[in-house]
């Protein structure tokens, strides 16, 4: 087993972490209060690991790449959740239509 396999396995585990936070916390404020610091921590750890000597390299799924991308993905997920679920607006509904169409195409 290669070392990059561990990094590749940890990537979906970060997604699972965000999903567990969504399931276990019923209020949107509690979810965001957990997602945002975790995202910042992961992105900061990725940058720190990069400057510590493990460069960002997607081909090898380096630890710095996985941490940084997990942080960015968590931040984007938090922003989209805030835009569509916490502050629903007409613009947010229009922005969500491609996702609805995608889910309908997958289900059908």
VMD Tcl script that builds the backbone (N, CA, C; Angstrom):
set m [mol new atoms 324]
animate dup $m
set s [atomselect $m all]
$s set {name element resname resid chain x y z} {
  {N N UNK 1 A 0.846 -1.171 0.000}
  {CA C UNK 1 A 0.000 0.000 0.000}
  {C C UNK 1 A 0.896 1.240 0.000}
  {N N UNK 2 A 0.556 2.183 -0.874}
  {CA C UNK 2 A 1.332 3.398 -0.963}
  {C C UNK 2 A 0.868 4.402 0.087}
  {N N UNK 3 A 1.740 5.332 0.387}
  {CA C UNK 3 A 1.414 6.352 1.382}
  {C C UNK 3 A 0.291 7.249 0.877}
  {N N UNK 4 A 0.233 7.487 -0.451}
  {CA C UNK 4 A -0.813 8.345 -0.991}
  {C C UNK 4 A -2.199 7.724 -0.839}
  {N N UNK 5 A -2.276 6.420 -0.638}
  {CA C UNK 5 A -3.567 5.773 -0.435}
  {C C UNK 5 A -4.207 6.254 0.855}
  {N N UNK 6 A -3.419 6.472 1.879}
  {CA C UNK 6 A -3.951 6.964 3.156}
  {C C UNK 6 A -4.564 8.349 2.970}
  {N N UNK 7 A -3.887 9.202 2.226}
  {CA C UNK 7 A -4.431 10.539 1.956}
  {C C UNK 7 A -5.705 10.454 1.130}
  {N N UNK 8 A -5.736 9.563 0.146}
  {CA C UNK 8 A -6.925 9.419 -0.689}
  {C C UNK 8 A -8.107 8.879 0.111}
  {N N UNK 9 A -7.850 8.031 1.078}
  {CA C UNK 9 A -8.923 7.502 1.922}
  {C C UNK 9 A -9.423 8.581 2.890}
  {N N UNK 10 A -8.538 9.435 3.347}
  {CA C UNK 10 A -8.950 10.455 4.320}
  {C C UNK 10 A -9.834 11.532 3.685}
  {N N UNK 11 A -9.742 11.715 2.381}
  {CA C UNK 11 A -10.535 12.744 1.718}
  {C C UNK 11 A -12.040 12.515 1.879}
  {N N UNK 12 A -12.577 11.334 1.583}
  {CA C UNK 12 A -14.023 11.147 1.823}
  {C C UNK 12 A -14.391 11.119 3.305}
  {N N UNK 13 A -13.440 10.812 4.160}
  {CA C UNK 13 A -13.736 10.832 5.592}
  {C C UNK 13 A -14.020 12.252 6.082}
  {N N UNK 14 A -13.375 13.241 5.469}
  {CA C UNK 14 A -13.689 14.627 5.818}
  {C C UNK 14 A -15.117 14.961 5.387}
  {N N UNK 15 A -15.540 14.465 4.239}
  {CA C UNK 15 A -16.927 14.647 3.814}
  {C C UNK 15 A -17.897 13.981 4.767}
  {N N UNK 16 A -17.530 12.802 5.249}
  {CA C UNK 16 A -18.354 12.110 6.232}
  {C C UNK 16 A -18.461 12.918 7.522}
  {N N UNK 17 A -17.377 13.560 7.918}
  {CA C UNK 17 A -17.384 14.411 9.109}
  {C C UNK 17 A -18.399 15.534 8.967}
  {N N UNK 18 A -18.408 16.182 7.808}
  {CA C UNK 18 A -19.355 17.272 7.588}
  {C C UNK 18 A -20.791 16.743 7.560}
  {N N UNK 19 A -20.996 15.559 6.997}
  {CA C UNK 19 A -22.326 14.965 6.994}
  {C C UNK 19 A -22.796 14.596 8.385}
  {N N UNK 20 A -21.905 14.077 9.206}
  {CA C UNK 20 A -22.278 13.744 10.583}
  {C C UNK 20 A -22.627 14.992 11.387}
  {N N UNK 21 A -21.925 16.071 11.128}
  {CA C UNK 21 A -22.250 17.329 11.797}
  {C C UNK 21 A -23.643 17.783 11.375}
  {N N UNK 22 A -23.980 17.591 10.099}
  {CA C UNK 22 A -25.303 17.991 9.632}
  {C C UNK 22 A -26.402 17.149 10.280}
  {N N UNK 23 A -26.167 15.868 10.427}
  {CA C UNK 23 A -27.182 14.976 10.993}
  {C C UNK 23 A -27.346 15.207 12.496}
  {N N UNK 24 A -26.266 15.413 13.207}
  {CA C UNK 24 A -26.315 15.491 14.663}
  {C C UNK 24 A -26.677 16.865 15.213}
  {N N UNK 25 A -26.604 17.893 14.399}
  {CA C UNK 25 A -26.951 19.248 14.841}
  {C C UNK 25 A -28.166 19.709 14.054}
  {N N UNK 26 A -29.236 20.004 14.757}
  {CA C UNK 26 A -30.486 20.344 14.085}
  {C C UNK 26 A -30.588 21.820 13.716}
  {N N UNK 27 A -29.934 22.697 14.432}
  {CA C UNK 27 A -30.035 24.122 14.102}
  {C C UNK 27 A -28.942 24.508 13.117}
  {N N UNK 28 A -29.283 25.419 12.225}
  {CA C UNK 28 A -28.323 25.844 11.207}
  {C C UNK 28 A -27.151 26.597 11.824}
  {N N UNK 29 A -27.403 27.318 12.899}
  {CA C UNK 29 A -26.321 28.042 13.568}
  {C C UNK 29 A -25.288 27.102 14.158}
  {N N UNK 30 A -25.759 26.018 14.766}
  {CA C UNK 30 A -24.828 25.051 15.354}
  {C C UNK 30 A -24.017 24.356 14.263}
  {N N UNK 31 A -24.657 24.087 13.143}
  {CA C UNK 31 A -23.924 23.462 12.022}
  {C C UNK 31 A -22.824 24.382 11.520}
  {N N UNK 32 A -23.186 25.636 11.285}
  {CA C UNK 32 A -22.198 26.584 10.760}
  {C C UNK 32 A -21.088 26.866 11.763}
  {N N UNK 33 A -21.432 26.865 13.056}
  {CA C UNK 33 A -20.406 27.098 14.076}
  {C C UNK 33 A -19.407 25.949 14.163}
  {N N UNK 34 A -19.745 24.815 13.629}
  {CA C UNK 34 A -18.805 23.699 13.588}
  {C C UNK 34 A -18.106 23.605 12.240}
  {N N UNK 35 A -18.855 23.843 11.149}
  {CA C UNK 35 A -18.268 23.703 9.820}
  {C C UNK 35 A -17.194 24.749 9.528}
  {N N UNK 36 A -17.473 25.987 9.842}
  {CA C UNK 36 A -16.549 27.064 9.468}
  {C C UNK 36 A -15.197 26.932 10.176}
  {N N UNK 37 A -15.144 26.732 11.491}
  {CA C UNK 37 A -13.822 26.570 12.117}
  {C C UNK 37 A -13.072 25.326 11.629}
  {N N UNK 38 A -13.799 24.241 11.402}
  {CA C UNK 38 A -13.140 23.034 10.894}
  {C C UNK 38 A -12.567 23.305 9.514}
  {N N UNK 39 A -13.326 24.011 8.665}
  {CA C UNK 39 A -12.838 24.337 7.319}
  {C C UNK 39 A -11.592 25.209 7.381}
  {N N UNK 40 A -11.627 26.212 8.233}
  {CA C UNK 40 A -10.459 27.094 8.372}
  {C C UNK 40 A -9.254 26.335 8.916}
  {N N UNK 41 A -9.509 25.456 9.870}
  {CA C UNK 41 A -8.433 24.660 10.452}
  {C C UNK 41 A -7.812 23.720 9.412}
  {N N UNK 42 A -8.651 23.073 8.619}
  {CA C UNK 42 A -8.141 22.159 7.590}
  {C C UNK 42 A -7.345 22.915 6.530}
  {N N UNK 43 A -7.877 24.041 6.064}
  {CA C UNK 43 A -7.154 24.827 5.057}
  {C C UNK 43 A -5.840 25.354 5.619}
  {N N UNK 44 A -5.872 25.839 6.856}
  {CA C UNK 44 A -4.638 26.313 7.484}
  {C C UNK 44 A -3.627 25.203 7.682}
  {N N UNK 45 A -4.117 24.020 8.045}
  {CA C UNK 45 A -3.207 22.880 8.209}
  {C C UNK 45 A -2.604 22.483 6.865}
  {N N UNK 46 A -3.411 22.548 5.807}
  {CA C UNK 46 A -2.886 22.225 4.477}
  {C C UNK 46 A -1.799 23.183 4.039}
  {N N UNK 47 A -2.005 24.464 4.296}
  {CA C UNK 47 A -0.974 25.456 3.949}
  {C C UNK 47 A 0.261 25.254 4.818}
  {N N UNK 48 A 0.034 24.974 6.107}
  {CA C UNK 48 A 1.164 24.737 7.001}
  {C C UNK 48 A 1.980 23.519 6.608}
  {N N UNK 49 A 1.303 22.451 6.243}
  {CA C UNK 49 A 2.004 21.237 5.821}
  {C C UNK 49 A 2.752 21.482 4.514}
  {N N UNK 50 A 2.156 22.307 3.634}
  {CA C UNK 50 A 2.844 22.640 2.380}
  {C C UNK 50 A 4.164 23.345 2.652}
  {N N UNK 51 A 4.141 24.330 3.531}
  {CA C UNK 51 A 5.365 25.068 3.827}
  {C C UNK 51 A 6.310 24.303 4.740}
  {N N UNK 52 A 5.817 23.224 5.348}
  {CA C UNK 52 A 6.689 22.390 6.178}
  {C C UNK 52 A 7.494 21.389 5.348}
  {N N UNK 53 A 7.170 21.288 4.061}
  {CA C UNK 53 A 7.980 20.424 3.218}
  {C C UNK 53 A 7.224 19.398 2.398}
  {N N UNK 54 A 5.903 19.340 2.520}
  {CA C UNK 54 A 5.109 18.434 1.698}
  {C C UNK 54 A 4.335 19.268 0.685}
  {N N UNK 55 A 4.859 19.434 -0.531}
  {CA C UNK 55 A 4.230 20.355 -1.483}
  {C C UNK 55 A 2.866 19.857 -1.953}
  {N N UNK 56 A 2.052 20.827 -2.385}
  {CA C UNK 56 A 0.742 20.501 -2.943}
  {C C UNK 56 A 0.948 19.748 -4.258}
  {N N UNK 57 A 0.419 18.563 -4.353}
  {CA C UNK 57 A 0.574 17.760 -5.553}
  {C C UNK 57 A -0.626 16.829 -5.662}
  {N N UNK 58 A -1.530 17.129 -6.601}
  {CA C UNK 58 A -2.739 16.316 -6.727}
  {C C UNK 58 A -2.409 14.917 -7.228}
  {N N UNK 59 A -1.418 14.780 -8.079}
  {CA C UNK 59 A -1.099 13.469 -8.649}
  {C C UNK 59 A -0.732 12.455 -7.572}
  {N N UNK 60 A -0.110 12.918 -6.515}
  {CA C UNK 60 A 0.297 12.010 -5.439}
  {C C UNK 60 A -0.675 12.027 -4.263}
  {N N UNK 61 A -1.716 12.852 -4.352}
  {CA C UNK 61 A -2.639 13.032 -3.230}
  {C C UNK 61 A -1.858 13.276 -1.942}
  {N N UNK 62 A -1.033 14.302 -1.990}
  {CA C UNK 62 A -0.224 14.622 -0.819}
  {C C UNK 62 A -1.123 15.077 0.328}
  {N N UNK 63 A -0.608 14.981 1.528}
  {CA C UNK 63 A -1.396 15.349 2.703}
  {C C UNK 63 A -1.759 16.829 2.679}
  {N N UNK 64 A -0.867 17.667 2.179}
  {CA C UNK 64 A -1.171 19.094 2.112}
  {C C UNK 64 A -2.313 19.358 1.129}
  {N N UNK 65 A -2.333 18.647 0.012}
  {CA C UNK 65 A -3.406 18.803 -0.974}
  {C C UNK 65 A -4.749 18.377 -0.380}
  {N N UNK 66 A -4.781 17.242 0.271}
  {CA C UNK 66 A -6.034 16.733 0.828}
  {C C UNK 66 A -6.561 17.672 1.912}
  {N N UNK 67 A -5.700 18.156 2.780}
  {CA C UNK 67 A -6.135 19.063 3.841}
  {C C UNK 67 A -6.641 20.386 3.276}
  {N N UNK 68 A -5.903 20.940 2.326}
  {CA C UNK 68 A -6.301 22.221 1.748}
  {C C UNK 68 A -7.618 22.094 0.993}
  {N N UNK 69 A -7.778 21.057 0.190}
  {CA C UNK 69 A -9.009 20.883 -0.571}
  {C C UNK 69 A -10.193 20.558 0.333}
  {N N UNK 70 A -9.969 19.829 1.415}
  {CA C UNK 70 A -11.047 19.566 2.376}
  {C C UNK 70 A -11.487 20.870 3.037}
  {N N UNK 71 A -10.537 21.735 3.344}
  {CA C UNK 71 A -10.872 23.036 3.918}
  {C C UNK 71 A -11.635 23.908 2.943}
  {N N UNK 72 A -11.193 23.959 1.685}
  {CA C UNK 72 A -11.903 24.742 0.675}
  {C C UNK 72 A -13.294 24.178 0.417}
  {N N UNK 73 A -13.410 22.856 0.327}
  {CA C UNK 73 A -14.706 22.232 0.082}
  {C C UNK 73 A -15.659 22.490 1.254}
  {N N UNK 74 A -15.152 22.419 2.476}
  {CA C UNK 74 A -15.984 22.704 3.636}
  {C C UNK 74 A -16.433 24.158 3.670}
  {N N UNK 75 A -15.534 25.051 3.300}
  {CA C UNK 75 A -15.904 26.469 3.247}
  {C C UNK 75 A -16.944 26.749 2.180}
  {N N UNK 76 A -16.785 26.143 1.007}
  {CA C UNK 76 A -17.766 26.315 -0.055}
  {C C UNK 76 A -19.102 25.691 0.330}
  {N N UNK 77 A -19.048 24.526 0.957}
  {CA C UNK 77 A -20.269 23.869 1.423}
  {C C UNK 77 A -20.997 24.740 2.439}
  {N N UNK 78 A -20.254 25.343 3.360}
  {CA C UNK 78 A -20.860 26.226 4.363}
  {C C UNK 78 A -21.492 27.442 3.705}
  {N N UNK 79 A -20.817 28.005 2.716}
  {CA C UNK 79 A -21.341 29.177 2.018}
  {C C UNK 79 A -22.618 28.839 1.255}
  {N N UNK 80 A -22.628 27.732 0.544}
  {CA C UNK 80 A -23.819 27.335 -0.212}
  {C C UNK 80 A -24.967 27.008 0.733}
  {N N UNK 81 A -24.670 26.349 1.846}
  {CA C UNK 81 A -25.704 26.068 2.850}
  {C C UNK 81 A -26.278 27.366 3.391}
  {N N UNK 82 A -25.420 28.321 3.683}
  {CA C UNK 82 A -25.873 29.614 4.186}
  {C C UNK 82 A -26.737 30.324 3.156}
  {N N UNK 83 A -26.324 30.273 1.904}
  {CA C UNK 83 A -27.036 30.970 0.834}
  {C C UNK 83 A -28.384 30.327 0.538}
  {N N UNK 84 A -28.451 29.004 0.516}
  {CA C UNK 84 A -29.672 28.331 0.085}
  {C C UNK 84 A -30.612 27.955 1.220}
  {N N UNK 85 A -30.095 27.613 2.393}
  {CA C UNK 85 A -30.953 27.134 3.473}
  {C C UNK 85 A -31.170 28.152 4.582}
  {N N UNK 86 A -30.158 28.911 4.909}
  {CA C UNK 86 A -30.295 29.855 6.021}
  {C C UNK 86 A -30.909 31.167 5.544}
  {N N UNK 87 A -30.421 31.704 4.429}
  {CA C UNK 87 A -30.953 32.939 3.861}
  {C C UNK 87 A -31.575 32.657 2.498}
  {N N UNK 88 A -32.694 31.955 2.447}
  {CA C UNK 88 A -33.268 31.640 1.133}
  {C C UNK 88 A -33.804 32.904 0.450}
  {N N UNK 89 A -33.353 33.122 -0.746}
  {CA C UNK 89 A -33.798 34.262 -1.541}
  {C C UNK 89 A -34.190 33.761 -2.918}
  {N N UNK 90 A -34.739 34.645 -3.725}
  {CA C UNK 90 A -35.089 34.265 -5.096}
  {C C UNK 90 A -33.822 33.919 -5.881}
  {N N UNK 91 A -32.740 34.652 -5.644}
  {CA C UNK 91 A -31.482 34.360 -6.347}
  {C C UNK 91 A -30.948 32.995 -5.938}
  {N N UNK 92 A -31.094 32.652 -4.653}
  {CA C UNK 92 A -30.648 31.343 -4.187}
  {C C UNK 92 A -31.425 30.217 -4.832}
  {N N UNK 93 A -32.727 30.428 -5.030}
  {CA C UNK 93 A -33.536 29.408 -5.691}
  {C C UNK 93 A -33.083 29.208 -7.128}
  {N N UNK 94 A -32.752 30.272 -7.811}
  {CA C UNK 94 A -32.266 30.148 -9.186}
  {C C UNK 94 A -30.907 29.462 -9.229}
  {N N UNK 95 A -30.074 29.737 -8.230}
  {CA C UNK 95 A -28.758 29.100 -8.188}
  {C C UNK 95 A -28.847 27.605 -7.917}
  {N N UNK 96 A -29.912 27.174 -7.250}
  {CA C UNK 96 A -30.038 25.756 -6.922}
  {C C UNK 96 A -30.657 24.930 -8.042}
  {N N UNK 97 A -31.198 25.547 -9.060}
  {CA C UNK 97 A -31.855 24.794 -10.140}
  {C C UNK 97 A -30.938 23.794 -10.850}
  {N N UNK 98 A -29.667 24.114 -11.132}
  {CA C UNK 98 A -28.812 23.091 -11.762}
  {C C UNK 98 A -28.638 21.850 -10.898}
  {N N UNK 99 A -28.590 22.013 -9.579}
  {CA C UNK 99 A -28.455 20.868 -8.693}
  {C C UNK 99 A -29.722 20.013 -8.684}
  {N N UNK 100 A -30.870 20.686 -8.720}
  {CA C UNK 100 A -32.140 19.964 -8.772}
  {C C UNK 100 A -32.232 19.180 -10.075}
  {N N UNK 101 A -31.852 19.813 -11.175}
  {CA C UNK 101 A -31.890 19.116 -12.469}
  {C C UNK 101 A -30.934 17.932 -12.475}
  {N N UNK 102 A -29.781 18.087 -11.871}
  {CA C UNK 102 A -28.821 16.981 -11.811}
  {C C UNK 102 A -29.385 15.815 -11.020}
  {N N UNK 103 A -29.992 16.098 -9.880}
  {CA C UNK 103 A -30.557 15.026 -9.047}
  {C C UNK 103 A -31.697 14.344 -9.789}
  {N N UNK 104 A -32.525 15.097 -10.474}
  {CA C UNK 104 A -33.617 14.497 -11.239}
  {C C UNK 104 A -33.091 13.617 -12.359}
  {N N UNK 105 A -32.003 14.041 -13.001}
  {CA C UNK 105 A -31.420 13.215 -14.073}
  {C C UNK 105 A -30.808 11.946 -13.531}
  {N N UNK 106 A -30.213 11.993 -12.359}
  {CA C UNK 106 A -29.597 10.817 -11.762}
  {C C UNK 106 A -30.663 9.835 -11.318}
  {N N UNK 107 A -31.749 10.352 -10.742}
  {CA C UNK 107 A -32.806 9.475 -10.229}
  {C C UNK 107 A -33.564 8.809 -11.378}
  {N N UNK 108 A -33.805 9.551 -12.439}
  {CA C UNK 108 A -34.598 9.007 -13.559}
  {C C UNK 108 A -33.857 8.039 -14.399}
}
mol reanalyze $m
mol bondsrecalc $m
mol representation Tube
mol addrep $m
